Amino acid sequence: MDSTQLISTEIVPPTVQLEHSNKFDAVQEGQKKQTAKDFESVFIYKLLEEMKNTIGDWGLEKDEASRQVQGIFWLYLARDIADNGGFGLWKDVYQLMTDSDKKSAVAELLEESK
């Protein structure tokens, strides 16, 4: 192999400063965790809603406004449960999100090398 084959003729992208890259990664990780917790919150809300339906009428749902207030109560209860640990489902969802990102990054590298 001679030295002319070692010279790159492609445009080299500018380097990204590591401090900005790490901040961006930290923000993305935080967003992924929050998305996973939000997913668990919706799941818990649906679970609580179905549990509430099995109880029957409490006599508190007299009009539409009271039903809305009760719905908001269940929504915030589910969010609080999820934010304080929940069932641990968010950890599995978060793991799946990070694993899929790693797999897609590897797939992109393999596509670029072809």
Secondary structure as UniProt FT lines:
FT   HELIX           3..5
FT   HELIX           18..55
FT   HELIX           64..83
FT   TURN            84..87
FT   HELIX           89..113
//
